Amino acid sequence: MAHVPHLAAEDRYDTMQYRRAGRSGLDLPALSLGLWQNFGDTSRFDTQRAILRRAFDLGVTHFDLANNYGPPAGSAEENFGRHFAADLKPYRDELVLSTKAGYGMWPGPYGDHGSRKYLLASLDQSLTRMGVDYVDVFYHHRPDTSTPLEETMGALVSAVQQGKALYVGVSNYSPARTREAARILDELGVPLLIHQPSYSMFNRHIENPAHKDGYDGEQTESLLDVVGDLGVGTIVFSPLQQGLLTSKYLAGQAPEGSRAARSDSPFLSAGALTEDYLSRAKALDQIAAGRSQTLAQLALAWVLRDRRVTSALIGASSVGQLEDNVAALAAGPLTEDEIAAIEPLAQPLG
């Protein structure tokens, strides 16, 4: 059966909310689609296509990738490139595409970390896999204490100067390192657009100044304070805490096929389903029900309560899951009373 190219919905911009990334000129959807999971070669290609098509039809204009997304590493970019060529290429100027480099991608000393050689070579490989001439945002994916920050930021600047990226970002940087990266970039004439940290009700480290990364020592500012002061956008990943902030585990068991039930999952195991987790998740679920929301929708509304958060990255294994997440925006922002009720429950898990 011949492939029928996607004809995007005419009303795709009618309901999605968009937020400005810091003091830049770029707006991002309040919810962006991350391709960290479910877009590698182990996931159904037709399901990937359906998710990407529906996301764009719902106004999700930002698709977030990295060189190592899969499995195997690189396959998410390759699969996205196939979907892009078949369905989304006519809409390139309506899309924000991002990718990253910073984790191991190929053997030897030049396939990891933050050197100029690695970052620019990785970006070239990513562009080839995705089938695009440029990405909108190119990130350094994680701090590298073995490489001078000036070299790493200089490589990001070169990506912009070469026309291979429009903006640059960092991910997983501490507050002090973020401030220093922004300073270096400003001096080189390419401002830091955005920071991508993890953030959820159960992971609030970006609100906390007590943070160490082995390079910067004790912090006196939180990451949210730093990005707010610098006018840098923030896009948060894992807002659903790897599924713990969904209804999936409220029965106290890991359903067959779920992330917690898989022995190969490095980020979540059945051991996370503690009594502390269950009691808090059930209480949060009751608050969500009072807003006619699911627990996942409440969790997304919560991370978006702070205007310094530009966008939250959602993953999806099905169109239904995608639609449920995007529907989080329909209930409106949390009230002060709702935020206060959530506060004692939204703490790190023991």
Secondary structure, DSSP 8 states (H G I E B T S, - for coil): ---------TTTTSS--EEE-TTSS-EEESEEEE-SSS-STTS-HHHHHHHHHHHHHTT--EEE--TT-TTTTTHHHHHHHHHIIIIIGGGGGG-EEEEEE-S--SSSTTSSTT-HHHHHHHHHHHHHHHT-S-EEEEEE-S--TTS-HHHHHHHHHHHHHTTSEEEEEEES--HHHHHHHHHHHHHTT--EEEEE-B-BTTB-GGG-S----SSS-S-SS-HHHHHHHHT-EEEEB-TTGGGTTSGGGTTSS--TTSGGG-TT-SS--GGG--HHHHHHHHHHHHHHHHTT--HHHHHHHHHTTSTT--EEEE--SSHHHHHHHHGGGGG-S--HHHHHHHTTTSS---
